[in-house]
Amino acid sequence: MDISGEQHLDVKHDIIKKRLDAHGNVIEARSDGIGAPKIEKPLQRHGGRLEHNETYCGSCYGAEVADDDCCNSCEDVREAYRKKGWALSNPDLIDQCKREGFLQKIKDEEGEGCNIYGFLEVNKVAGNFHFAPGKSFQQSNVHVHDLLAFQKDSFNISHKINRLAFGDYFPGVVNPLDGVQWTQEQPSGMYQYFIKVVPTMYTDVSGHTIQSNQFSVTEHFKGAEIGRLQSLPGVFFFYDLSPIKVTFTQQHVSFLHFLTNVCAIVGGVFTVSGILDSFIYHGQKAIKKKIELGKFS
């Protein structure tokens, strides 16, 4: 989301999400959703149970946009609620979620982590991207995450950034967040990275140009007490673009410039050698003179 008002919620394109166990091993790769639904005599939208000769069309529990909208899984209901800006307070009251064992699956995932990689395209204005639990939606022009389904009052947001870059790699670039790791010690909170992005143009000796960016960063952790989620738990990256652009140009040294440098070095060597020779000569001459004066006296 950025200051121009553009928002992308629950981004899936060009982003790969993997579940990890407590030891960091991949459990399964998935694009979205929790498991596969197990449909056993599901409840129809009209209130009756599904019969053999019927097509399943589950209720969206008031979140339908049109009369013929169907929500055939717990995820469909949650997505319909998200679009309406509603929170799903008790999934056990939703037939699809109850049949799929939604709450039990969340409890089974206790202690798991996740690995996320990919890329995002953002506008060249200040904004942020963040990783936080729960479905996200807009409510009264406020960005909200639905945490009620987790039935928890603390979230572990310990994390490691393997690589973070704003643009393509170019020789000499240093990304300060590569390999950064942070371990949470408080029950819950919000970890924030404030990033200043500097547009950079790199041109190599062959004239090939790379348009990229460098950045600097500061960090801040905003803690919360147990049972009082004053801020959304998650990892937030707030970025802003610098009005200054940096240009790197790689060039070959001309032969004339090389020759001038060689002459300067040779001239410097001769000058220093002359100074040393003069110092030694006059020093030796002064010592001889003192020795001769000593003999005569």
Backbone hydrogen bonds in HBPLUS format (Angstrom, degrees):
<---DONOR---> <-ACCEPTOR-->    atom                        ^
c    i                          cat <-CA-CA->   ^        H-A-AA   ^      H-
h    n   atom  resd res      DA  || num        DHA   H-A  angle D-A-AA Bond
n    s   type  num  typ     dist DA aas  dist angle  dist       angle   num
A0128-ASN N   A0001-MET O   2.81 MM 127  5.66 158.3  1.86 168.0 175.3     1
A0002-ASP N   A0006-GLU O   3.15 MM   4  5.82 144.8  2.28 153.5 162.8     2
A0005-GLY N   A0002-ASP O   3.05 MM   3  5.75 164.3  2.08 118.8 123.4     3
A0003-ILE N   A0126-ALA O   3.02 MM 123  6.02 160.4  2.06 164.8 161.7     4
A0015-ILE N   A0012-LYS O   3.32 MM   3  5.38 157.0  2.38 123.6 120.9     5
A0119-PHE N   A0014-ASP O   3.13 MM 105  5.95 150.8  2.22 147.7 155.7     6
A0016-ILE N   A0117-TYR O   2.82 MM 101  5.48 176.3  1.83 172.8 173.6     7
A0117-TYR N   A0016-ILE O   3.08 MM 101  5.48 158.6  2.13 150.2 157.0     8
A0030-ARG N   A0017-LYS O   3.43 MM  13  6.28 175.3  2.43 170.4 171.7     9
A0018-LYS N   A0115-ASN O   2.83 MM  97  5.04 155.6  1.88 150.1 157.1    10
A0115-ASN N   A0018-LYS O   2.81 MM  97  5.04 155.3  1.87 145.7 153.2    11
A0019-ARG N   A0028-GLU O   3.25 MM   9  5.76 168.3  2.27 165.1 161.6    12
A0027-ILE N   A0019-ARG O   2.84 MM   8  5.37 166.4  1.86 136.5 140.2    13
A0020-LEU N   A0113-GLY O   2.96 MM  93  4.86 162.7  1.99 126.8 122.9    14
A0113-GLY N   A0020-LEU O   2.88 MM  93  4.86 165.4  1.90 134.8 139.9    15
A0021-ASP N   A0025-ASN O   2.89 MM   4  5.47 152.9  1.96 148.0 155.7    16
A0024-GLY N   A0021-ASP O   2.99 MM   3  5.31 167.1  2.00 116.4 119.5    17
A0050-LEU N   A0042-PRO O   2.93 MM   8  5.64 148.9  2.02 161.8 172.0    18
A0044-GLN N   A0048-GLY O   2.62 MM   4  5.36 167.8  1.64 168.3 172.4    19
A0047-GLY N   A0044-GLN O   3.05 MM   3  5.30 157.2  2.10 106.0 113.2    20
A0045-ARG N   A0057-CYS O   2.78 MM  12  5.84 131.4  2.02 167.0 159.8    21
A0054-GLU N   A0051-GLU O   3.21 MM   3  5.42 165.1  2.23 114.6 115.8    22
A0071-CYS N   A0058-GLY O   2.90 MM  13  4.83 168.8  1.91 124.0 127.9    23
A0063-ALA N   A0060-CYS O   3.21 MM   3  5.28 159.3  2.26 104.7 110.9    24
A0069-ASP N   A0066-ALA O   3.22 MM   3  5.45 166.3  2.24 113.7 114.7    25
A0076-ASP N   A0073-SER O   3.11 MM   3  5.12 120.6  2.48  94.1 108.5    26
A0077-VAL N   A0073-SER O   3.17 MM   4  6.56 154.8  2.23 149.4 155.2    27
A0078-ARG N   A0074-CYS O   2.95 MM   4  6.25 165.0  1.97 152.4 156.5    28
A0079-GLU N   A0075-GLU O   2.87 MM   4  6.02 154.5  1.94 145.9 152.9    29
A0080-ALA N   A0076-ASP O   2.95 MM   4  6.14 152.9  2.02 143.8 151.2    30
A0081-TYR N   A0077-VAL O   2.89 MM   4  6.17 157.9  1.94 153.3 159.4    31
A0082-ARG N   A0078-ARG O   2.85 MM   4  6.07 149.4  1.95 141.2 150.5    32
A0083-LYS N   A0079-GLU O   3.00 MM   4  6.27 158.0  2.05 148.3 152.8    33
A0084-LYS N   A0080-ALA O   3.18 MM   4  6.41 140.8  2.34 137.5 147.8    34
A0084-LYS N   A0081-TYR O   3.14 MM   3  5.06 124.1  2.47  92.2 106.7    35
A0085-GLY N   A0081-TYR O   2.96 MM   4  6.13 118.3  2.36 137.2 153.5    36
A0086-TRP N   A0081-TYR O   2.82 MM   5  4.98 168.8  1.84 151.6 148.6    37
A0085-GLY N   A0082-ARG O   2.97 MM   3  4.96 141.4  2.12  96.9 108.9    38
A0093-LEU N   A0090-ASN O   3.09 MM   3  5.88 165.6  2.12 123.8 127.9    39
A0094-ILE N   A0091-PRO O   2.97 MM   3  5.29 159.9  2.01 111.7 118.3    40
A0098-LYS N   A0094-ILE O   2.88 MM   4  6.06 157.6  1.93 159.4 166.9    41
A0099-ARG N   A0095-ASP O   2.94 MM   4  6.10 165.5  1.96 154.2 157.5    42
A0100-GLU N   A0096-GLN O   3.08 MM   4  6.22 152.4  2.16 142.5 150.0    43
A0102-PHE N   A0097-CYS O   3.01 MM   5  5.16 175.0  2.01 152.9 154.5    44
A0101-GLY N   A0098-LYS O   3.21 MM   3  5.16 150.6  2.31  97.2 106.0    45
A0105-LYS N   A0101-GLY O   2.94 MM   4  6.15 153.5  2.02 154.4 162.0    46
A0106-ILE N   A0102-PHE O   3.09 MM   4  6.43 149.2  2.19 146.6 154.9    47
A0107-LYS N   A0103-LEU O   3.03 MM   4  6.35 154.2  2.10 144.7 151.5    48
A0108-ASP N   A0104-GLN O   2.84 MM   4  6.12 147.7  1.95 144.6 154.3    49
A0109-GLU N   A0105-LYS O   3.10 MM   4  6.30 128.7  2.38 134.9 147.1    50
A0109-GLU N   A0106-ILE O   3.16 MM   3  5.15 135.8  2.37  93.9 106.1    51
A0110-GLU N   A0107-LYS O   3.16 MM   3  5.35 161.7  2.19 109.9 112.5    52
A0112-GLU N   A0109-GLU O   3.02 MM   3  5.52 159.4  2.06 139.2 139.3    53
A0127-GLY N   A0239-TYR O   3.07 MM 112  5.64 157.7  2.12 150.9 157.1    54
A0239-TYR N   A0127-GLY O   2.90 MM 112  5.64 158.8  1.94 152.3 159.3    55
A0129-PHE N   A0237-PHE O   3.11 MM 108  5.47 147.6  2.22 141.2 148.8    56
A0237-PHE N   A0129-PHE O   2.95 MM 108  5.47 155.7  2.01 155.7 163.7    57
A0131-PHE N   A0235-VAL O   2.95 MM 104  5.31 158.2  1.99 148.4 154.6    58
A0235-VAL N   A0131-PHE O   2.97 MM 104  5.31 155.9  2.03 148.6 153.4    59
A0146-ASP N   A0135-LYS O   2.70 MM  11  5.22 161.1  1.74 152.4 158.1    60
A0137-PHE N   A0144-VAL O   2.83 MM   7  5.44 155.2  1.89 156.5 163.6    61
A0144-VAL N   A0137-PHE O   2.86 MM   7  5.44 171.1  1.87 173.5 174.6    62
A0139-GLN N   A0142-VAL O   2.91 MM   3  5.17 162.4  1.94 144.5 150.2    63
A0142-VAL N   A0139-GLN O   3.03 MM   3  5.17 141.1  2.19 101.2 112.7    64
A0150-PHE N   A0147-LEU O   3.17 MM   3  5.67 144.2  2.31 109.8 118.8    65
A0151-GLN N   A0148-LEU O   3.18 MM   3  5.46 140.9  2.34 105.0 115.2    66
A0159-HIS N   A0182-TRP O   2.95 MM  23  5.53 149.5  2.04 152.8 162.5    67
A0182-TRP N   A0159-HIS O   2.84 MM  23  5.53 169.2  1.86 172.0 174.3    68
A0161-ILE N   A0180-VAL O   2.75 MM  19  5.31 165.6  1.77 165.6 169.4    69
A0179-GLY N   A0161-ILE O   2.71 MM  18  5.44 130.2  1.95 147.7 164.1    70
A0173-VAL N   A0170-PHE O   3.16 MM   3  5.89 160.7  2.20 148.0 147.7    71
A0178-ASP N   A0175-ASN O   3.18 MM   3  5.83 171.4  2.19 125.2 127.9    72
A0180-VAL N   A0177-LEU O   3.20 MM   3  5.33 166.9  2.22 126.3 124.6    73
A0224-ALA N   A0188-SER O   3.17 MM  36  5.56 138.9  2.35 138.7 130.1    74
A0190-MET N   A0222-LYS O   2.80 MM  32  5.04 159.0  1.84 140.4 146.2    75
A0222-LYS N   A0190-MET O   2.77 MM  32  5.04 174.2  1.77 155.9 157.6    76
A0191-TYR N   A0234-GLY O   3.02 MM  43  6.37 166.1  2.04 168.5 169.9    77
A0236-PHE N   A0191-TYR O   2.83 MM  45  6.17 170.4  1.84 168.3 171.5    78
A0192-GLN N   A0220-HIS O   2.73 MM  28  5.14 170.5  1.74 167.5 169.6    79
A0220-HIS N   A0192-GLN O   2.89 MM  28  5.14 148.8  1.99 151.7 154.2    80
A0193-TYR N   A0236-PHE O   2.83 MM  43  6.15 150.2  1.92 152.5 162.5    81
A0238-PHE N   A0193-TYR O   2.78 MM  45  6.03 159.6  1.82 171.1 178.4    82
A0194-PHE N   A0218-THR O   2.83 MM  24  5.24 169.4  1.84 156.5 160.0    83
A0218-THR N   A0194-PHE O   2.99 MM  24  5.24 149.2  2.09 139.0 148.7    84
A0195-ILE N   A0238-PHE O   2.68 MM  43  5.94 176.1  1.69 170.1 171.6    85
A0240-ASP N   A0195-ILE O   2.94 MM  45  6.34 139.7  2.11 152.3 164.4    86
A0196-LYS N   A0216-SER O   2.92 MM  20  5.32 163.8  1.94 149.1 154.5    87
A0216-SER N   A0196-LYS O   3.05 MM  20  5.32 149.6  2.14 139.8 147.6    88
A0197-VAL N   A0240-ASP O   2.78 MM  43  5.95 169.7  1.79 163.3 166.0    89
A0242-SER N   A0197-VAL O   2.69 MM  45  5.82 159.9  1.73 175.3 168.7    90
A0198-VAL N   A0214-GLN O   2.68 MM  16  5.15 172.2  1.69 151.9 154.8    91
A0214-GLN N   A0198-VAL O   2.92 MM  16  5.15 162.5  1.95 146.0 150.3    92
A0246-VAL N   A0199-PRO O   2.93 MM  47  6.35 163.9  1.96 158.7 158.9    93
A0200-THR N   A0212-SER O   2.83 MM  12  5.18 171.6  1.84 136.4 133.5    94
A0212-SER N   A0200-THR O   2.81 MM  12  5.18 170.0  1.82 168.9 168.4    95
A0201-MET N   A0246-VAL O   2.83 MM  45  6.34 154.2  1.90 156.2 165.0    96
A0248-PHE N   A0201-MET O   2.77 MM  47  6.13 167.1  1.78 165.0 169.3    97
A0202-TYR N   A0210-ILE O   2.95 MM   8  5.13 168.6  1.96 147.7 151.0    98
A0210-ILE N   A0202-TYR O   2.73 MM   8  5.13 158.0  1.78 152.6 160.4    99
A0203-THR N   A0248-PHE O   2.83 MM  45  6.18 151.8  1.90 150.3 159.9   100
A0250-GLN N   A0203-THR O   2.77 MM  47  6.04 163.1  1.80 165.0 171.0   101
A0204-ASP N   A0208-HIS O   3.05 MM   4  5.60 158.2  2.10 153.7 155.4   102
A0207-GLY N   A0204-ASP O   3.02 MM   3  5.41 162.2  2.05 113.9 119.1   103
A0228-ARG N   A0225-GLU O   3.05 MM   3  5.36 163.0  2.08 129.3 130.2   104
A0230-GLN N   A0228-ARG O   2.98 MM   2  5.69 121.5  2.34 110.3  93.8   105
A0258-PHE N   A0254-SER O   2.91 MM   4  6.23 154.0  1.98 146.9 155.0   106
A0259-LEU N   A0255-PHE O   2.77 MM   4  6.03 157.2  1.82 150.3 156.5   107
A0260-THR N   A0256-LEU O   2.90 MM   4  6.13 154.8  1.97 144.9 151.7   108
A0261-ASN N   A0257-HIS O   3.00 MM   4  6.25 154.6  2.06 145.1 151.7   109
A0262-VAL N   A0258-PHE O   2.93 MM   4  6.25 153.3  2.01 148.3 155.9   110
A0263-CYS N   A0259-LEU O   2.92 MM   4  6.16 162.4  1.95 151.5 155.9   111
A0264-ALA N   A0260-THR O   2.92 MM   4  6.12 153.4  1.99 145.0 152.7   112
A0265-ILE N   A0261-ASN O   2.91 MM   4  6.16 151.9  1.99 144.9 152.4   113
A0266-VAL N   A0262-VAL O   2.85 MM   4  6.13 168.5  1.87 156.5 159.3   114
A0267-GLY N   A0263-CYS O   2.79 MM   4  5.89 162.8  1.82 147.9 153.6   115
A0268-GLY N   A0264-ALA O   2.90 MM   4  5.98 150.5  1.99 137.9 146.4   116
A0269-VAL N   A0265-ILE O   2.89 MM   4  6.19 153.5  1.96 149.3 156.4   117
A0270-PHE N   A0266-VAL O   2.95 MM   4  6.25 161.8  1.99 153.4 157.7   118
A0271-THR N   A0267-GLY O   2.95 MM   4  6.12 158.5  2.00 147.0 153.3   119
A0272-VAL N   A0268-GLY O   2.95 MM   4  6.14 168.9  1.96 152.8 155.2   120
A0273-SER N   A0269-VAL O   2.85 MM   4  5.96 157.9  1.90 146.8 154.1   121
A0274-GLY N   A0270-PHE O   2.82 MM   4  5.98 153.7  1.89 146.0 153.0   122
A0275-ILE N   A0271-THR O   2.98 MM   4  6.28 153.4  2.05 147.6 154.6   123
A0276-LEU N   A0272-VAL O   2.95 MM   4  6.21 164.7  1.97 153.2 156.8   124
A0277-ASP N   A0273-SER O   2.83 MM   4  5.99 160.3  1.87 148.8 155.0   125
A0278-SER N   A0274-GLY O   2.89 MM   4  6.00 158.0  1.93 144.5 150.7   126
A0279-PHE N   A0275-ILE O   2.92 MM   4  6.10 155.9  1.98 146.0 153.0   127
A0280-ILE N   A0276-LEU O   2.86 MM   4  6.10 162.7  1.89 152.5 157.0   128
A0281-TYR N   A0277-ASP O   2.85 MM   4  5.95 161.9  1.88 147.5 153.4   129
A0282-HIS N   A0278-SER O   2.97 MM   4  6.04 174.7  1.97 150.9 152.7   130
A0283-GLY N   A0279-PHE O   2.95 MM   4  5.92 148.8  2.05 138.4 147.9   131
A0284-GLN N   A0280-ILE O   2.87 MM   4  5.98 164.2  1.90 150.1 154.2   132
A0285-LYS N   A0281-TYR O   2.95 MM   4  6.15 155.1  2.01 147.4 155.0   133
A0286-ALA N   A0282-HIS O   2.98 MM   4  6.10 152.9  2.05 141.2 147.8   134
A0287-ILE N   A0283-GLY O   3.00 MM   4  6.27 155.2  2.07 148.5 155.1   135
A0288-LYS N   A0284-GLN O   2.98 MM   4  6.22 162.1  2.01 148.9 153.6   136
A0289-LYS N   A0285-LYS O   3.02 MM   4  6.20 154.4  2.09 143.0 150.1   137
A0290-LYS N   A0286-ALA O   3.07 MM   4  6.32 155.0  2.13 145.2 151.0   138
A0291-ILE N   A0287-ILE O   2.96 MM   4  6.25 154.9  2.02 149.6 156.9   139
A0292-GLU N   A0288-LYS O   2.92 MM   4  6.19 158.2  1.96 151.1 156.5   140
A0293-LEU N   A0289-LYS O   2.98 MM   4  6.21 158.6  2.03 148.0 153.8   141
A0294-GLY N   A0290-LYS O   3.03 MM   4  6.19 146.7  2.14 141.3 150.1   142
A0295-LYS N   A0291-ILE O   3.10 MM   4  6.45 144.4  2.24 143.4 152.4   143
A0296-PHE N   A0292-GLU O   3.21 MM   4  6.54 159.3  2.26 151.0 155.4   144
A0297-SER N   A0293-LEU O   3.14 MM   4  6.32 148.2  2.25 142.2 150.5   145
